Amino acid sequence: MESLSGLNAFVTVGKLGSYVAAAERLAISASAVGKSVARLEDGLGVRLFNRSTRRLSLTEEGALFFERCSRIVEQLEEAEAELTLAREEPRGRLRVSLPAIGYRMLLPVLPEFTRRYPHIELDMDFSDRMVDVIGEGMDAVIRSGDFADSRLKSKALGSFRFVLVGAPGYFASQGLPAAPQDLQQHVCLRYRFPSNGQLQEWAFTTAQDEPPGKRPDRLVFNNVEALIGAAVEGLGIAYVPDFAVHQALQANQLVAVLHDHISAQGRFSVLWPGSRHLLPKLRVFVDFVAQHIKLGPLVATVVRPDASPG
């Protein structure tokens, strides 16, 4: 540790240009600073400072050594800060942005999170708009898709599939589509992305599955919950993430069709500003959602064309 204290004294003197100023910064005497630097010079066999009555300046060898040692001292300070943070109990306000449908992922695990970390205050924003994580001061966001922002770090949460769903009553009156081409005769409930105004494409397994021409887009929504609600009310067929309609499928409010013709998948990730230190409140949130949010495979009521929707 003697060598580390000598390095710290040398770097501090090099930055401030004075034994007295370095002593004040390190909370030791100027004599102790001078002796630490002198022992370091003796051990290295070189002179690190040009000494005058007015100011200390680095020698050529001292400048080279200072550049390397500054990085070493900085890394040591960072390591100490990380250990200190790790010992602290997570607390404080945490601003998190999620997609509008994100409550279906988070709410089931939220009671356990609040029980484990009672001193963390979660401020949650549920919206499908594009969020400037750093510009808006968000601590973390949960989003689907790929992200190219090098300022952010990310951790995968899980993947999901898309499904085509409709209400049993709708299929009882309109019939079941036997193939994607049959969607031409059905009401297609479409989703429009709030961020760019584009309609979400319905991705089928093969090009041959793609219906020719334009599907009838009688109802368009920019909110997934409204889209699902319209499907439950029997207004048409919707293309949605499987986890978002899991409960409705199990309750037989919705049934899935053309399951073998849909292979599109997506994935969710939690993202946060890529700073050097993860505050305890953010670290435990990232680790918790990565461990506990399980989208899992679809457990659905899938109706075949030759079956009755009930």
N, C-alpha and C positions, 0 to 999 in steps of 0.2 A: 504493500500500500504506500510505502515511502516513495516509490517511483511514480505512482499515480498522483500523489500530492505534489510532487515536483513538477510533473507535466501540467497540472492544473495551475500551479503558481506561475509557471513560464508562460502559458497561454494567456492568463489574465494580465500579466505584466506586458506581454506583447500587444494586447488589445488596447490597454490604457496608457502605456508608455511611462509608467511610474510605479515604483515600489509602494509609495504611500497610497496611491489610488487603488492598487491591487490589494493592499492590506485591508483597506476599508471594505472592498467588495467581498473579500474572503473572511472577514471578521477575525483576522490575526494581526500580529504586529508586523511592521515594515521590516524589522530585523529578521523575523522568521521567513518572510517572503524572500529576502535577499539570500539567506542561507540555503533555502530550498533550491533556488536557481543556481547558486554556486555549486552545490553538490551535484546537480544535474550536469553542469558544464564539466566538472571534474570527471564524472562517470563517462561522459561522451568524449572527452579529450578535445573539445572545441570551445571557442568563445561564441556565445549566442547573442550577446548584446554589446554594442558600442556604448560605453558609459561616459557621460559628461556631467558637468555640474548642473546643466539645465534639463537634459532629457535623455532618456534611454532610447536607443534605436537598434533594430535588429541587424546583425551582421548578415552577410550573404548566406552563410551556413544556417544562421538562425532563422532567416526568412523561409528557407526550404523546410526546416524542421517545424516551424510554426504552422505552415500550411497543413502538414500531415497531422500534427498534434491537435490542431483546432477541430478537425473532423473526429478524432478519437475522443476528445473531451465532450464534444456535442453528442456523440453516440452514447457515451456513458451517462450523460444527463438525461437523454431520452429513455435509456433503460431504467434508470432510477424512477423517472416519472411514470413509466408503465407499471412498475412494481407498486408504486404508491397508489395509482389508480385501481389496480387489481385488488388492493386491500380495502378500498372504500366501498361502502354500501351503496348500491345504485339508487339514485334519487334525482328528482328534478323533472321538469316538463320535457316531454318528448313529442315533437310534431311529426306525425306520420300521415302520408297521403296514400290512399288505396283507390282502386277502381270502384265505381258505384256498386258493382256486384261483390266487392271484396268483403263486405260484412258476412257473407255466407262462409267465407274461409276463416275469418278472424273471430267472430262471436263465439263459436263453439270452444275455442281455446282461451278466450279472454278471461274467464273466471279464474283459471289456474294461474295465468300471468299476474293478475292483480293480487292473488293470494301470496304468490312468491315474492313479489316486489311491490309492497304496499306504498313505498315512498316515491314511486314513479307516477307522474301525472301524464296520461296519454291524451293528446289533442289530435283527434283523427279527422281527416278530411276525405270524404268519399266522393270522388268525381272522376269522370272519364276524360277530362281535359288534359292536355299536355302540361306537365308541371316542370317549372325550372327549379330543380332541387336546391341548387346553391343560391340562386337569385331570390327565391322565396323563403329561404331560411328553413327548409325542411330538414329534419334529422334523418329521415328515411322515407322511401317510397316503395310500394309493392306494385309491380306492373308486369304485364305479359309481353312477350316478344323479345327481340334482340335490341341491344343498346350500344351505340358507338361512342358515347361520351367518355373520353379517357379520364375525366375528372372524378368519375364515380367508380366505386367498387361494388361488387355484387355477389350474391350467394343464391343458388337455385333453391326453390321451394318445392317444385313438383310440376308434373305435366298433366294435361287433360286432353280429352277428345271433344270434337264437335258432334252434335247429334241433330237430327231433324225430328221435331216433335209437334204433336197436335193433340187436341182434346178428343177423347173417345166419341163424344157427340158429333164433333165435326166430321170424323171419318165415317161415322154411321150414316150421315146424310150425304157426304160427298164422295165416299168410297176411298179405298186405300190405294196409294200409288204403288204399282208393281215395279216400276223402274223410274230413274230420274227423269226420263222423257215425259212421264205422266204428270210432272209438276206443272206443265203447261196448262192443265185443266184445273189447277188448284190455286187458292189464294196464298201467295207467298208473303209472309210478314218479314220485312227487311230491317236491318240495322244500319244506321248511318253514323259513321265515326264523328264525334263532336269536334275532334282536333282538326280534321281536314275536309269534312263534308262528304267524303266518299262512302258509297255503299259497300258493306262487307260482302266479299265474294263467297259463294257457296262452293267449297272445294270438294270435288268428287274424286273417287279413286283413280279413274282413268278418263282420258279425253272422250272416249266413247260414251261415258256416263253423262257427260255434260249435255243438258237439254239444248236442242237447236233453237235459235231465235231468243227472244227476250221473255223472261218469266213475268207474269203479271204482278207488279209490285203495288198492290192496292193500298197497303198500309206500311208506312215507314216510320221508324222510331230512332231517336238518338239516346235512348235509355234502355238498358238490357232488362231491367225489372218490368218496365212497361211492355216490352216485347213479350216477355214470358207471360205476363198477365193477360195480354191479348190472346195468346195461344191457349191459355187455360179457359178463357171465355168462349173458345170455339170459333175465333175469328179467322183462323188459318194455320199454316205450317210455319214454324220458326226454326232458325238455324242458330243454336246456342251452345255454350260450353256444357259438358255433361254434369259437372259438379253443381252448376247453377240450378239444374232442374231435378236433382237427385230426389229430393223430398216429394216433389210433384209426381215423379214417375212411380215412386213407391206407393203413393196414395192413390194411384190410378187417375189422377187429375190430367195427366199427360201420358201419351205412349210414344215410343220412338219408332220411326219407320225408315226404310232404306238403309239400315244400319251397315250392311255389307258394302254399300256404295260410298260410304264416307270414311276417309282415313286421315283427314286433317287433324293435326295436333297443335297444341300450344303449350307454353310453359310460363310459370310465374317465377319472378326473382324479387328479392329484396335488395334495394340499392341505397347507397349512402355516400356522402362526400368522401373522397379518398384522402382524408387528412392522415397524418402520421399516427395520431393517438385516437383510439376508440374510447370515448367516455364510457364509464361503467354502465350507465343507463342505456346507451345505444348498443354496447357489446352484448348485454344480456337479452335485449329485444331481438337482435339479429339471430343469436344462437337459439333463442326460444322458438321463434316462428319457423326457423329452418328445421328444427327437431319435431315440432308439434303440428304444423299445418300439413295434413296428409290429404291430397286430392284423391288419390287412389283410382282404381279402375271403375268404370261405370257399372253400377248395379241397377239395371233398368228393365222396364217392361217394353220389350221389343215385339212389335206386331209384324207378322209376315203377311204378304199380300193375300194368301189364301186363308187367313185367320180372321175371326171376327174381332173388332175392337172392343166389344163388350157393351 
